[in-house]
Amino acid sequence: MGHQDIERQGIEGGLGASRGVQHVPDQEEVLDQCREAALRLLDAADRPSGALRERLLAKGFATDTVEDVIERLIRVGLINDEAYAHRAVQYCIARMLGARATAAELRRKGVESRMAREAVNQAESAGLFEEAAWELGRRIAARTKGLDLAVRRRRFWGAGGRKGHNPAVLRTIEESLFLNQEED
């Protein structure tokens, strides 16, 4: 096929015919595009509605379109913010985070503040953050065994503070694991 044949095929095939004419998608096409983008985002990672909303808006979809898509995904059960918040709390506890750091993590992930507060309060009333603090204390105590007591305490308090634990709980753990224990 020669150069002229390729040019003719391009023109006859419509390559040059649509110049200046742009296809404007109708509302249904835009909804489908937004829905597809949302499903791709959910396929990549579980997300709360707030985070999904931010990502879809950043992709240039209109607020009304994004809200319609998110409402539909909630109705069909593909988005469940409450379940997401509870899974995220469990994940944070497994990382030995405290209530303060867990609440910050939930906010960062786009969980609505009321729902984040409820999930954190429920875990706190169940004693899960305190148990995470004790686990952190046991690990720091084991890892620092044989070091000077001041170094051990400093490392424990540093880790406990970074992980957002309650200072009163940390004080109790410090007394039990570091101050009341005889060095071997």
Disulfide bonds with the S-S distance in Angstrom:
none
